[in-house]
Structure formats: structure tokens, C-alpha cells
Amino acid sequence: MPDLDTREWLLTNGLGSFASGTVSDVRTRTYHGWLFTATNPPSGRNLLLSHLDASLEVSGSVVALGTNVWGNDRIELTGYQLLRGFDINPVPKWTWGQNNWQLTRQLVMPYGLVGIGDWGLGTRDWGLGAKNEELEIGKNASQYPIPIAPNPQGGGQVPQSQFCHRILIQYRYDGSDTAILRLRLLIAERDFHHQQTASSGLQFSELLGQQQVCLQAKKSGNFGIPWHLRWTQGKYQPDAVWYWNYGLSEETKRGLGDKEDLYSPGYLIVTLQPGDVVTLEARVGFPDSTAGVLTSETFAEAVEVEQERLSKIFGWSEGGTRQELLNSQSPLWQKLLKASDRFIVYRGSIAGPTIIAGYHWFNERGRDILIALPGLALVPQRFDLAKAVLRTFGHSCRHGLMPNTFPDDDGEPLYNSIDAALWWIETLGLYLEATQDWEFLAEQFLIVQQIHKAFIGGTHYNIQVDAIDGLISWDARGVALTWMDVVIGANPVTPRHGKPVEINALWYSALCWLSQWAERLSHLSQLKFGDPARLNKQAKRYALQAEKVKTSLQKFWNPQLGYLYDTIEPDDRRNFQIRPNAVLALSLHHCGFSEQQGCQVLDLVTASLLTPYGLRSLDPGDPEYKGRYEGNQEQRDRAYHQGTVWTWLIGPYIRAWQRFYPQQSLPFDWQPLLDHFLFNACLGSISEIFDGDSPHTPRGAIAQAWSVAEVIRHVQK
């Protein structure tokens, strides 16, 4: 598709729902569509409204504005040829035109939480939602006799009135003559990871009302999610038809399912005079009189409300110290903060905040959340958010381990991570340094001690502190417990069992934090946490353990290479591959390595791993290096940590550089990465990974939380 601009855009609503597509308006992914709704926030995401195919009749001629690529690679329609402009700020906006006319389309996804406070404000005033809006599936169902199941997941009515999933679409026509706009609905009912296929078992119910149509799928006897589309002007014409065999080129490249069938229940005809505007809203649930009247001003009001919400969170409209700290006058800084907010979502099962690791396909990932939290919450001073997330993880601690992944069905999280608990301690320390919130320390300190006790005494996956050298080791076959966590079948691609270097650096930092905190609590008598003498003894014991670990960390030093061994394996062999885990070991709040060692490591990293977009996961000179992340699932998995560039690693690199080379300028040019953020891949966000080989093509998730977070931590405001 050489003529198509396949850069992407993304809208989110704070509940896990999202909309996404491309600049040229062609769908290239399973994850492209205008209303993916999270039925069990932030999980249970399903596609309802794919898009509207538009055509315009002007002066007797009909032009198609949509662009479709079919499964045989044929491009039709070719509306992209009439596309005259695209802008992402403040919302996605397309402009099509010819000599005597111009049509613009804008999309906005209003924030979906109504009446619930924001965790970044120290307040529960969320008055910036849509006033008096409620959404209760099944409400007023008697007025709309479409067969429904009030909760597609079972178990009663969901969600409650504070959830609102919707998208607003607005068209504006300018020209010399009257025009007729035709908008054909293309819809679906399927999980966001899969494609829809037309079948006799999949049907859609439709009920036409006054300037609105209600829709609901029925599949194999089960009812889907009811939703409706309404509009400010126009006449709807039912015209049921299937469109078969849409091609999804990005999925073809990834070796995944790449064909989709979409259903069209009908189309809307709108007669437009020059300067006319038509606004549409797709919303989950049945029509509700409390939702308010849809007008031509509704769209602009929604954009303004969203800007007010962000301004309130980030202090853009405030004066004084907060505004100065956030340097909110910088347009780049505001765009980065706006990008960060997309990852903050509400989880219904805990009635509180969580963080999505990336879009489109990731849900929550414990390690990612804890690494991203300083950039997403501490730098912009969203301290209530940070505290709530840290508390949630504290409640979820089991056997000294923290959750690594959370299933979509609210089942038990998976604890297959050795480092999430250690990252929790590290991030808790950064939170306490920023806030001096010692009451929260007192609340969480028993969990800190629980983690310490579990690691000392041993826990799952044979995770245990070696009694001889004080280092943490683990040994369990068929799993991968560090951030290099790909497993194919029962075989980890980068096993790293034994004693990984960054795990033990985290352990050292954790022991330093424990000693510091125990001493602090012993002096805070007003907290009445425990006996001061006992806490003082604990502080000294933690300090002695930390010193032992610091001495043992020298086992990782490779004097021949001037670098750190990546792991010490269970049989005491050393892995001497050049990986960025050495940089992680140098970047933590408490570092156990000398200045000379740190400088030597950074010199080698700068020469072999540093790229304009982050650090490679393996030295290009290594025989296992893979410079391109492409192919089918297995091929991509084998390259994931074998040379692929990870943007989030630029943060640890900068922190290590500032520690060991404080007087020298950073050997990293921000411009390529910032150009990527502003102009490439997903406009206004940062990709998960890049190819190790030049030109470092962006890959993976188009918007990744820890990628954005680490840039926020270090880019010059």
C-alpha cells in the first residue's frame, strides 16, 4: 500500500475503551475501529462500531471518501486520494476536498467516568464528566423490544451509572452547492483480539427511533452488548448487507488472522448546505432521556470538557508553584502528559485506578506498571494515583510476590515474576521520597517485611536468598521470571535462572530502603508503629544484609570485559552476554557498584547498545543477536529480547549516566525519539519497541506506558 499513510491515532476513555485507526482512514489492524468498549473495565473489550463509510454527492457527482483494502490486496474505495489534510490536535480531524467543496470529520471519545474523583488531584470531585449522564444496560428496555441480556457477562445489570462508553463524530461541509452526505454503518460484535466472520449464527437486531437506531447482536442464542447511534439531522435507511473479506495488512505481517467481515444495518442520508454540521454519537446501552439532547454544539463541548479535565489534573490552568514545576507552558510537555493519561484506567473489580501497559493489546502488567509509575504519577504530581496503585499491589502480595499479569475475567492474577515485588519496594521508596508520606509507609511496612521474609526463607519458583553470599537465586524450568520473559512452548528464550544481575541490584536497593525505613519509623513515635528499640535492631540487621549483598555483587564484575555478567547460573557459570540489565543495576536509588565500574559499563553500553530510540536488548556482535522484530509470532518472540530496542531502557541509562558522569553531557540526542512521538507510528505516543538494526523501525504496541513514562522522567521540559 505505497500511497497510504498508515500512521495511527488513538483515543481512550479511562475505562479501557478505545478508538483507533490510520491517517489515511484505512483499517490495517484487528484493533482498528471507532468504538471498542470495555464491558468489564478495563477488560472485556469488544468492537461495536467499526466505522462509517462516507460518500458525498455534489453538483451531480458522487465521490467516495472511504478507503478499504480487501483480502486480495485490492484497494477500493480510494477516498484517500481526496484527503487534503489530517491533524491530531486536539482530536483527530480529516479534511477531504476538491475545487468546489470541502468536508471535515472529527472524532472525540469523552471520558467515561462520571462522578468518581481523579487520583491525581487529592479530591474526589470529578464534576467534569457529562452532567447527569447515566448508563444502565437494560434500563427502559420495555420501550425498545429488542431481546436483551442485561449483562453479557452474566450476573445482573452492568455497568453502573458511573460508566459511559461513547464516541462522538462530527462532519462539516463547506462548498458552493448543496451536498448530500451518505454514511453507511459498519458494525461488529467480537472480542478485540479476533476478527468477525459472517455466519448464519450471527445476527443483529435493529430498532429505528427518532433520529437514532438501537442495535444488538445475537450469536448462537446469546445476546450481545446493546448500543445505539443517534444523529442531529438526516434520514436513516435500513439496508442490511454484509461486507466480506476486509484485509488487515498489519496482521498479515504479524502472521495472524488478517480477514474481517463487517455487517451494515443501513445508512444515513444528510442534506447539507454550505457551513452545515452533522453530529453523531455511538453509545453503549439503550437511549436514556438523562443523556441530554444531541446538538451541533455537543462535540465542541466534549472537547472542551476533556481539556478542562486534563488542565485540572496537570495544573495547566493554575498559577504558582505547581504550574512552575510542571512547566505547563511547553506544548511538548502538555502532549507528553496527555499521552500519559491514556494509560490510567479504572478497574471495576477494585473500584480504583490501574494502568494499562500498552495499546492496543496489553492489559495490566505488574512489572510495567511499577516501572512506569514514577513517570506517569510522581513527576506530574499525581500522588493520589501513585498511592492507590501501590496500595492495590500491597493488598495483592502473596507469598512475598506481586502480581505480574491480570486476567481479563477478574480471576486470580499470575505471580510469575521475581522482580515485581522488588520494583514495588523501589517505587514505594521513590513515592516516599517525593511525598514524605510516612503514614503510608507505616501502613505498608508489614508488606515490605513480608517480601523480605519470603525471599530470605524461600518462596515459589525456588526463589531464595543464598545463605552464603546473600544474593537472590531462582531455579524453575519452563518459566521466565525477569522482564525478559518470553517462553515458547516450555522453553524460555532467555532463561536467566540463577542469579540475574538486576534482580540482585534491586535486592540490594530494597535492603537499603528497609534499613532506612525501619530507622525512620523508630523515630516517628506519633505513628505508634512499633517498639523503637526493636525497629532500630531491625534497621541494623537490614543494613548488615545490605553490606553483605553489596560485597557479593562484585561476583558480577567481569574485569576482562569491563562489564557485569548478566547472570550467575545455578552451577555458578557466568553469562557474559552484553545486555542492558547491567544498566538497570546501575540506575536504582541505591547502587552497589563503584564509580570506575559504572563508567566502564556505560562506555560499553554507549558503544554497543545505545540507539536513537532506546537500548538494544543484546549486543549486535553477539551470535544470538536478531536485528529485526518481524515475522510470525514465534519469529517475533525469538527476537523480542535478542537485540530489539526498548525505549523504556533510556530512562535507566540516563539515571546511570547522571550518577557516574555528572559533569559530562548526555551522549543521547532526544530529537529522533521526540520526532517519533510527534510525527510517526502512533501520533502523540511512543511505541513499545524498535528494530535493533537501522533504521530502527517502530514495532510492537503503538503506545506503551513505560516508554512514555521514562521520557517524561527525563526529557527537558
C-alpha positions, -999 to +999 in steps of 0.1 A: +000+000+000+026+026-011+002+055-013-015+051+021-004+069+052-007+042+078+005+062+108-020+057+136-042+076+160-056+066+194-084+078+216-092+064+251-119+069+277-103+060+311-122+027+313-103+006+288-125+015+259-107+030+229-109+041+192-081+038+167-073+039+131-049+054+105-043+088+089-054+075+055-086+061+072-079+025+061-081-002+087-049-022+089-053-040+122-078-061+141-076-033+167-088-005+144-124+007+149-143+036+164-158+020+195-141-008+213-160-009+246-146-024+279-176-043+293-157-051+325-134-021+329-107-022+318-112-057+304-138-074+282-131-051+252-153-057+222-157-039+189-192-025+182-188+003+157-161-002+132-166+030+111-188+049+089-182+047+051-189+082+037-197+094+002-206+129-009-228+139-038-220+174-051-232+190-083-244+157-096-212+138-090-208+112-062-173+107-046-164+080-021-144+093+008-137+060+025-107+037+018-110-001+020-084-027+014-098-061+006-083-095+013-070-098-023-050-066-016-073-046-039-078-010-027-114+002-031-127+027-022-100+053-028-111+082-007-075+087+005-068+103-029-091+132-019-077+136+016-063+171+018-052+172+054-051+155+088-045+169+123-043+151+156-047+181+179-068+185+199-087+155+183-083+135+151-095+156+121-096+146+084-102+171+056-113+158+021-119+182-008-119+192-044-121+225-061-157+234-051-162+216-018-145+205+015-157+181+041-141+176+075-146+148+101-136+149+137-137+122+164-137+125+202-141+099+228-154+115+260-140+105+294-161+075+306-161+080+343-189+101+358-190+112+394-158+095+405-127+115+416-093+116+399-065+100+418-042+128+408-060+157+424-063+149+461-100+153+457-130+132+446-146+160+426-150+146+391-176+172+381-160+174+346-180+145+333-212+147+313-237+161+337-265+138+348-255+112+323-263+076+333-258+043+316-276+013+329-279-016+305-314-028+302-329+005+316-362+014+298-359-019+279-397-022+277-396+008+253-372-009+230-384-045+224-350-058+212-342-091+230-315-083+256-294-099+282-288-072+307-253-083+314-235-101+285-211-115+312-239-127+334-248-118+369-272-088+367-271-053+354-237-038+344-221-014+344-234+011+370-243+047+363-207+060+366-196+042+334-202+058+300-188+044+268-193+065+237-177+083+207-188+115+190-184+120+153-188+154+136-189+163+098-187+198+085-194+207+049-182+238+031-188+244-006-206+264-033-235+240-037-259+218-017-244+184-010-258+150+001-237+130+026-243+093+029-229+075+059-230+037+059-227+020+093-202-009+095-205-027+128-194-059+146-197-078+179-165-095+187-136-096+211-109-071+203-083-098+197-102-116+170-119-109+136-156-112+128-168-137+103-202-136+088-223-167+096-259-177+100-254-179+137-246-142+140-275-118+136-281-082+145-313-068+158-322-032+148-348-008+161-353+026+145-364+055+166-365+093+163-331+102+149-315+071+164-311+034+158-307+007+185-285-023+177-277-056+194-261-088+182-273-123+188-248-151+184-256-187+190-285-178+211-266-154+233-273-116+232-245-091+228-240-056+240-269-032+233-258+001+219-273+029+198-263+055+173-281+089+172-276+120+150-286+157+148-300+156+113-306+132+084-328+103+074-318+067+082-324+040+056-323+003+067-303-017+042-289-049+058-258-062+040-226-080+048-192-067+035-169-096+033-131-100+033-116-068+045-078-072+045-058-063+076-022-058+064-005-053+097-019-087+109-007-103+077+028-091+086+025-105+121+014-139+108-020-136+125-056-137+113-060-110+087-095-111+072-127-095+086-164-094+077-184-064+088-222-060+089-240-029+078-276-025+090-282+006+069-271+041+061-278+077+070-286+104+043-279+140+053-286+170+030-260+197+038-260+234+029-226+252+029-214+256+065-237+228+078-226+204+106-239+170+114-230+153+147-234+116+156-230+097+188-224+060+193-231+050+229-233+017+248-267+010+263-302+019+254-313+055+248-318+074+280-335+107+284-310+118+310-282+117+284-293+151+271-302+163+236-275+158+209-268+191+192-243+206+169-226+221+200-222+187+217-190+179+200-172+211+209-185+209+244-170+174+248-136+186+235-137+215+260-147+192+289-117+169+281-093+198+280-107+211+313-103+176+328-066+174+318-060+210+329-074+202+363-052+171+367-020+186+355-024+222+367-024+238+333-048+265+344-033+270+378-008+296+389+020+294+413+044+266+423+026+237+407+025+253+373+061+262+375+071+227+385+052+211+356+063+238+332+029+235+316+036+263+291+056+238+269+033+224+242+056+193+240+053+188+278+015+191+276+013+165+248+035+141+268+013+144+299-018+139+277-002+108+263+005+096+298-031+099+309-043+074+282-028+046+303-046+055+335-078+035+337-104+025+363-107-012+373-142-020+383-132-050+405-112-029+428-132+004+423-099+021+418-072+030+394-048+009+375-025+013+345-028-004+311+007-014+299+001-005+262-023-002+234-038-019+216-035-054+231-019-052+265-039-051+297-023-046+332+012-059+337+026-056+372+062-050+364+054-025+337+030-006+360+056-002+388+084+008+364+061+033+347+046+048+379+073+074+386+069+089+352+031+086+350+023+097+385+053+111+405+067+135+380+033+151+372+025+150+410-005+127+407+004+114+442-031+100+450-028+079+418+006+066+428-006+058+463-037+040+452-018+018+427+009+010+453-018+001+478-035-022+454-003-041+448+003-043+485-031-059+490-023-083+462+010-095+477+011-133+481+040-154+494+062-123+491+054-119+453+035-092+435+012-099+405+027-099+371-003-102+349-040-098+355-066-119+335-094-103+316-121-122+336-111-108+371-097-142+380-066-147+402-036-127+389-004-146+379+026-143+402+052-154+377+077-126+384+107-125+406+112-087+403+077-072+406+079-072+444+113-056+443+102-030+418+073-023+442+097-016+470+118+006+448+088+026+435+074+029+471+107+044+480+105+070+453+070+078+463+080+083+499+110+105+489+086+127+468+058+129+494+073+122+529+041+102+534+053+083+565+018+072+575+016+053+542+050+038+550+036+026+583+006+012+565+027-008+540+058-017+561+044-051+572+041-060+535+077-048+529+087-071+557+066-099+543+085-097+510+118-097+528+109-127+549+097-147+518+128-140+499+150-150+528+131-181+537+122-191+501+090-189+480+076-201+447+099-210+418+127-218+443+132-181+448+155-178+478+184-159+492+217-178+491+227-181+527+264-180+518+266-148+497+232-132+504+222-130+467+188-139+454+186-170+432+158-189+415+156-221+396+124-233+379+122-248+345+098-237+318+092-202+331+109-168+327+106-146+358+125-115+348+114-088+323+130-109+296+100-132+299+093-148+265+085-185+267+079-206+236+063-239+245+080-248+277+113-232+267+123-196+278+141-178+251+163-160+277+161-184+307+182-162+331+177-186+360+202-185+388+212-150+400+203-123+375+223-091+379+194-065+380+174-087+404+202-086+429+208-049+424+171-045+432+175-067+463+204-045+475+184-013+470+154-029+488+176-038+518+189-002+519+153+010+518+143-014+546+171-002+568+163+034+562+125+029+568+129+009+600+151+036+614+127+063+602+097+045+619+116+041+651+118+079+654+081+086+644+065+079+678+033+096+667+027+068+642+027+042+671+040+016+646+061-005+669+087-006+696+115+019+687+143-003+701+131-033+681+129-012+649+164+001+655+177-035+657+158-044+625+174-014+608+208-025+617+201-061+606+189-049+572+220-027+569+243-056+576+224-077+550+228-049+525+265-047+531+268-084+526+249-082+493+270-052+482+302-072+487+287-102+468+276-080+439+313-080+429+308-116+417+290-100+387+321-080+377+338-092+346+373-074+347+383-087+312+352-071+296+348-042+320+311-051+323+287-070+345+278-107+340+242-109+331+235-139+353+253-163+376+238-196+367+228-223+393+260-242+386+280-210+391+288-204+355+287-168+343+267-154+314+289-128+298+264-115+272+262-077+269+227-069+278+211-037+293+204-054+326+238-040+338+224-006+332+193-014+353+217-024+381+234+010+380+203+031+378+185+023+411+182+046+440+208+027+460+236+014+438+262-012+449+288-007+422+319+016+422+323+047+401+350+031+380+328+001+373+298+023+364+319+043+340+332+012+322+298-003+319+283+029+305+312+033+280+305-002+266+267+003+266+271+036+247+292+019+221+271-013+216+235-009+229+226+028+227+204+038+197+183+070+190+152+052+204+165+034+235+188+005+243+192-028+224+184-059+244+216-076+232+249-066+217+249-067+179+281-086+180+266-115+199+259-146+178+223-147+192+216-111+181+185-106+160+183-071+144+147-071+132+115-078+150+093-093+123+076-125+110+051-147+127+045-150+165+074-174+172+099-155+150+090-122+167+092-138+202+127-151+194+138-115+186+119-098+215+149-097+239+176-107+215+186-073+201+152-055+198+154-019+211+133-010+242+125+027+247+119+024+284+155+015+289+166+050+280+154+061+315+178+038+334+206+047+310+201+084+318+199+079+355+231+058+355+248+084+333+238+112+356+252+092+386+286+082+371+292+110+346+275+140+364+298+166+347+296+152+312+268+159+287+245+130+279+255+112+247+219+109+235+200+132+211+164+134+221+152+147+187+147+114+169+126+100+197+106+132+201+100+133+163+087+097+166+064+109+194+051+138+174+050+126+138+055+088+135+038+055+143+011+064+168+009+102+166+012+116+201+026+084+218+057+062+218+060+027+206+069-003+227+100-014+207+121-007+177+143-029+154+178-032+167+191-026+132+189+008+115+166+025+105+151+011+138+115+006+126+090+010+154+073-023+163+051-039+189+024-019+207+019+015+192+016+032+226+035+018+256+031+031+292+067+027+303+081+042+271+061+074+276+068+074+314+106+072+311+106+101+285+085+122+309+110+114+337+140+128+318+132+149+288+139+186+293+106+203+300 
